[in-house]
Amino acid sequence: MIWSLIILCGVITFLIRFIPLSGIISSDLPLSVKHTFKYIPLAVLTPIIVNDLSIIENNNLFLIENFKLYAALIAIIVSIIWNNVLATISIGMASFLILSNI
């Protein structure tokens, strides 16, 4: 039973990746589907980032001594002001290093 589920999951995963690249279906998507694609990175990355920023050790929630959270807030402000990925990452990492060593 377990092996059949593993094989089924492998076949489904293969088909999900193969069918769009093979040309079996048309590559022209409706405009509404194309517009929703821009929200996929936001929906996928937000839970990962929030989880990493909020839980530090032993699944405890720390807000006052959380240097990653403060560095992320600085990076968000930099991102809003300059709209530059390199500046956001550089200043965010630098602020985390400075805050964690103070």
C-alpha atoms as an extended CHARMM CRD file, in Angstrom:
* protein
*
       102  EXT
         1         1  MET       CA              0.0000000000        0.0000000000        0.0000000000  PROA      1               0.0000000000
         2         2  ILE       CA              2.7650000000        2.4440000000        0.9290000000  PROA      2               0.0000000000
         3         3  TRP       CA              4.7610000000        1.6850000000       -2.2170000000  PROA      3               0.0000000000
         4         4  SER       CA              1.7430000000        2.2550000000       -4.4070000000  PROA      4               0.0000000000
         5         5  LEU       CA              1.1860000000        5.6640000000       -2.7680000000  PROA      5               0.0000000000
         6         6  ILE       CA              4.8530000000        6.5730000000       -3.2630000000  PROA      6               0.0000000000
         7         7  ILE       CA              4.6980000000        5.5720000000       -6.9330000000  PROA      7               0.0000000000
         8         8  LEU       CA              1.3900000000        7.4510000000       -7.3930000000  PROA      8               0.0000000000
         9         9  CYS       CA              2.8670000000       10.6070000000       -5.8430000000  PROA      9               0.0000000000
        10        10  GLY       CA              5.9090000000       10.2840000000       -8.1050000000  PROA      10              0.0000000000
        11        11  VAL       CA              3.7380000000        9.9250000000      -11.2190000000  PROA      11              0.0000000000
        12        12  ILE       CA              1.5860000000       12.9090000000      -10.2250000000  PROA      12              0.0000000000
        13        13  THR       CA              4.6890000000       15.0190000000       -9.5330000000  PROA      13              0.0000000000
        14        14  PHE       CA              6.1640000000       14.0350000000      -12.8890000000  PROA      14              0.0000000000
        15        15  LEU       CA              2.9470000000       14.8670000000      -14.7600000000  PROA      15              0.0000000000
        16        16  ILE       CA              2.6200000000       18.2350000000      -13.0550000000  PROA      16              0.0000000000
        17        17  ARG       CA              6.0600000000       19.1670000000      -14.3480000000  PROA      17              0.0000000000
        18        18  PHE       CA              5.9280000000       17.3910000000      -17.7080000000  PROA      18              0.0000000000
        19        19  ILE       CA              2.5490000000       18.4580000000      -19.1070000000  PROA      19              0.0000000000
        20        20  PRO       CA              3.1690000000       22.2460000000      -19.1750000000  PROA      20              0.0000000000
        21        21  LEU       CA              6.5850000000       21.7800000000      -20.8000000000  PROA      21              0.0000000000
        22        22  SER       CA              5.4880000000       19.1590000000      -23.3420000000  PROA      22              0.0000000000
        23        23  GLY       CA              3.0770000000       21.3250000000      -25.3160000000  PROA      23              0.0000000000
        24        24  ILE       CA              0.0920000000       19.0530000000      -24.6820000000  PROA      24              0.0000000000
        25        25  ILE       CA             -1.9000000000       21.9850000000      -23.3400000000  PROA      25              0.0000000000
        26        26  SER       CA             -1.9060000000       25.4140000000      -24.8940000000  PROA      26              0.0000000000
        27        27  SER       CA              0.5060000000       27.9260000000      -23.4390000000  PROA      27              0.0000000000
        28        28  ASP       CA             -1.9710000000       30.7880000000      -23.7060000000  PROA      28              0.0000000000
        29        29  LEU       CA             -3.4800000000       31.2250000000      -20.2600000000  PROA      29              0.0000000000
        30        30  PRO       CA             -6.4780000000       33.3880000000      -19.4170000000  PROA      30              0.0000000000
        31        31  LEU       CA             -5.6290000000       36.8810000000      -18.2180000000  PROA      31              0.0000000000
        32        32  SER       CA             -7.1570000000       36.2540000000      -14.7760000000  PROA      32              0.0000000000
        33        33  VAL       CA             -4.8110000000       33.2860000000      -14.2260000000  PROA      33              0.0000000000
        34        34  LYS       CA             -1.8030000000       35.3450000000      -15.3110000000  PROA      34              0.0000000000
        35        35  HSD       CA             -2.7240000000       38.0730000000      -12.8240000000  PROA      35              0.0000000000
        36        36  THR       CA             -2.9760000000       35.6040000000       -9.9550000000  PROA      36              0.0000000000
        37        37  PHE       CA              0.5320000000       34.2480000000      -10.6300000000  PROA      37              0.0000000000
        38        38  LYS       CA              2.0970000000       37.3980000000       -9.1970000000  PROA      38              0.0000000000
        39        39  TYR       CA              0.7500000000       36.4940000000       -5.7280000000  PROA      39              0.0000000000
        40        40  ILE       CA              2.3400000000       33.0340000000       -5.5880000000  PROA      40              0.0000000000
        41        41  PRO       CA              5.7740000000       34.1220000000       -4.2490000000  PROA      41              0.0000000000
        42        42  LEU       CA              4.0930000000       36.2610000000       -1.5970000000  PROA      42              0.0000000000
        43        43  ALA       CA              1.8210000000       33.4150000000       -0.4970000000  PROA      43              0.0000000000
        44        44  VAL       CA              4.6680000000       30.9130000000       -0.3650000000  PROA      44              0.0000000000
        45        45  LEU       CA              7.3980000000       33.0210000000        1.2330000000  PROA      45              0.0000000000
        46        46  THR       CA              5.3480000000       34.8800000000        3.8600000000  PROA      46              0.0000000000
        47        47  PRO       CA              4.7680000000       31.8950000000        6.1980000000  PROA      47              0.0000000000
        48        48  ILE       CA              8.4150000000       30.8580000000        5.9010000000  PROA      48              0.0000000000
        49        49  ILE       CA              9.7020000000       34.3290000000        6.7450000000  PROA      49              0.0000000000
        50        50  VAL       CA              7.2070000000       34.9550000000        9.5740000000  PROA      50              0.0000000000
        51        51  ASN       CA              8.0300000000       31.5860000000       11.1420000000  PROA      51              0.0000000000
        52        52  ASP       CA             11.7540000000       32.2580000000       10.9480000000  PROA      52              0.0000000000
        53        53  LEU       CA             11.4250000000       35.7320000000       12.4330000000  PROA      53              0.0000000000
        54        54  SER       CA              9.1130000000       34.8620000000       15.3010000000  PROA      54              0.0000000000
        55        55  ILE       CA             10.3150000000       31.5280000000       16.7220000000  PROA      55              0.0000000000
        56        56  ILE       CA             13.8770000000       31.5040000000       17.9780000000  PROA      56              0.0000000000
        57        57  GLU       CA             14.5740000000       28.5090000000       20.2230000000  PROA      57              0.0000000000
        58        58  ASN       CA             12.4940000000       25.8070000000       21.8980000000  PROA      58              0.0000000000
        59        59  ASN       CA              9.4260000000       27.0210000000       19.9720000000  PROA      59              0.0000000000
        60        60  ASN       CA              9.1540000000       30.1060000000       22.1790000000  PROA      60              0.0000000000
        61        61  LEU       CA              7.9940000000       33.4310000000       20.8300000000  PROA      61              0.0000000000
        62        62  PHE       CA             10.4530000000       36.2490000000       21.5220000000  PROA      62              0.0000000000
        63        63  LEU       CA              9.6800000000       39.8050000000       20.4780000000  PROA      63              0.0000000000
        64        64  ILE       CA             11.8320000000       42.0590000000       22.6580000000  PROA      64              0.0000000000
        65        65  GLU       CA             15.2390000000       40.3590000000       22.2290000000  PROA      65              0.0000000000
        66        66  ASN       CA             14.5920000000       39.2750000000       18.6390000000  PROA      66              0.0000000000
        67        67  PHE       CA             17.2910000000       40.9570000000       16.5430000000  PROA      67              0.0000000000
        68        68  LYS       CA             16.0990000000       39.2310000000       13.3640000000  PROA      68              0.0000000000
        69        69  LEU       CA             12.7230000000       40.9340000000       13.7210000000  PROA      69              0.0000000000
        70        70  TYR       CA             14.2590000000       44.3860000000       14.0980000000  PROA      70              0.0000000000
        71        71  ALA       CA             16.5850000000       43.7900000000       11.1430000000  PROA      71              0.0000000000
        72        72  ALA       CA             13.6020000000       42.6430000000        9.0670000000  PROA      72              0.0000000000
        73        73  LEU       CA             11.6850000000       45.8070000000        9.9440000000  PROA      73              0.0000000000
        74        74  ILE       CA             14.6830000000       47.9050000000        8.8690000000  PROA      74              0.0000000000
        75        75  ALA       CA             14.8940000000       45.9040000000        5.6260000000  PROA      75              0.0000000000
        76        76  ILE       CA             11.1710000000       46.4470000000        4.9830000000  PROA      76              0.0000000000
        77        77  ILE       CA             11.5970000000       50.2010000000        5.4260000000  PROA      77              0.0000000000
        78        78  VAL       CA             14.6140000000       50.1860000000        3.0660000000  PROA      78              0.0000000000
        79        79  SER       CA             12.6190000000       48.1680000000        0.5330000000  PROA      79              0.0000000000
        80        80  ILE       CA              9.7350000000       50.6260000000        0.6420000000  PROA      80              0.0000000000
        81        81  ILE       CA             11.9910000000       53.6720000000        0.3260000000  PROA      81              0.0000000000
        82        82  TRP       CA             14.4660000000       52.5370000000       -2.3630000000  PROA      82              0.0000000000
        83        83  ASN       CA             12.6920000000       49.5590000000       -4.0160000000  PROA      83              0.0000000000
        84        84  ASN       CA             16.0890000000       47.9050000000       -4.5420000000  PROA      84              0.0000000000
        85        85  VAL       CA             16.7190000000       44.2230000000       -3.7200000000  PROA      85              0.0000000000
        86        86  LEU       CA             20.4780000000       44.5840000000       -3.2660000000  PROA      86              0.0000000000
        87        87  ALA       CA             20.1070000000       47.5350000000       -0.9020000000  PROA      87              0.0000000000
        88        88  THR       CA             17.3850000000       45.7310000000        1.0520000000  PROA      88              0.0000000000
        89        89  ILE       CA             19.4670000000       42.5870000000        1.5570000000  PROA      89              0.0000000000
        90        90  SER       CA             22.6940000000       44.4700000000        2.2860000000  PROA      90              0.0000000000
        91        91  ILE       CA             21.2260000000       46.8810000000        4.8030000000  PROA      91              0.0000000000
        92        92  GLY       CA             19.0700000000       44.1610000000        6.3750000000  PROA      92              0.0000000000
        93        93  MET       CA             22.0620000000       41.8590000000        6.8940000000  PROA      93              0.0000000000
        94        94  ALA       CA             24.2530000000       44.7210000000        8.1220000000  PROA      94              0.0000000000
        95        95  SER       CA             21.5960000000       45.8320000000       10.5940000000  PROA      95              0.0000000000
        96        96  PHE       CA             21.2450000000       42.2650000000       11.8790000000  PROA      96              0.0000000000
        97        97  LEU       CA             25.0090000000       41.9950000000       12.3840000000  PROA      97              0.0000000000
        98        98  ILE       CA             25.1550000000       45.3360000000       14.1540000000  PROA      98              0.0000000000
        99        99  LEU       CA             22.1340000000       44.6240000000       16.3690000000  PROA      99              0.0000000000
       100       100  SER       CA             23.2880000000       41.1490000000       17.3490000000  PROA      100             0.0000000000
       101       101  ASN       CA             26.7770000000       42.3450000000       18.2910000000  PROA      101             0.0000000000
       102       102  ILE       CA             25.7080000000       45.3290000000       20.3850000000  PROA      102             0.0000000000
